[in-house]
Amino acid sequence: MRVLRGRRVLDAQLPGVDKGRAVRRWLRQNPRIDAVLYAGDDTTDHDAFRALGSRALTIAVGPRLHGALLRSRDPATFAAWLGRLAEARLAR
């Protein structure tokens, strides 16, 4: 088992199970997907950031994560940005 330490949490993962493998599998099962936005706020998201690489817009939410293309200061800031993105998309 792999144990990841987060803020006030321990995450235990079974061997071979992580978010990186999950997103790669999801992409294989959905080959028509042409755009992916992945945001994460805990250490288990590092695997997904690595797996997606340049195939997605990756956003680390909070100060502790690394490996994403962009960073949002905190969940509230990310939620506000996501709301503005949705409004802009509807206005198109």
N, C-alpha and C positions, 0 to 999 in steps of 0.2 A: 504494500500500500504506500501511496505517496501522501504525505501530510504537508499541507500548505498553511502557513500562518497568515491570518488577516487581522484586521482591527477587531478585537474582541470575538474572534472566531477561529476555529481550526477546521480546515476542510480536508477530509480524507477521500482520496480517489483510488478506485480499483486500478490495477495495472492495465494499461492500454485504453483507459477511459479518460477523455478530457474534452474540453470545448473545441480544441483545434481539430481533433478527429471528427467531432460532431458536425462542425461547419463544413469540412471537406466532404463528408458523406452527404450532407444536405445539398451541397452544390452539385455533386454527381447525380443525385436523384432529381434535380431541377435544372437541367442543362440550358433551359431557355432564359434563366435569370441573367439579366445584363447589368444590373447594378445592385450593390450590397452596401448597406450602412451597418456597421457593427459598433456598438458602444458598450463599454464594460466598466465596472467600478470595483472589481476585486481581483485578487491574484490569480484566480482560475481563468481570467480572461486573457492572460498573457499568451496562453497556448493558441487561442483563437486569433489574436493579433498576428502572431508568427505564421500561423497556417494561412491566413488570408493574404498577408503581404500587400502587394499592390493591386490585388483583385478586388479590394473593397476600400471604402472610406472608413477607417477605423478611428474611434475616438475613446481616449482614456478619460473617464469621469473621476475627477479627484486628483490630488497631488501625488499619490503613491505609485501609480501605475506607470509603466514605460512600455515602449514597443508599438504604440499606436501612431498613426500619422498626425493626428490632432489631439488636443487636450481641452477639456472643459473643467473649469475650476471646481464645480460641485454639481450635485444632481439638480438643484434648482436652476442653475445657469443653463445646464444642458436641456432641461425641460422647456425653458423659455426659448432657446434657440430652435428646438424641434418644433415648437408651436409656430414660430415665425417661418420656418421652412414649409410647414404644412399650409399656412396661409398663402405663401408665395406660390406654391404649387397649385392651389385652388384658383388663384387669380390668373393663371396662365390661360 
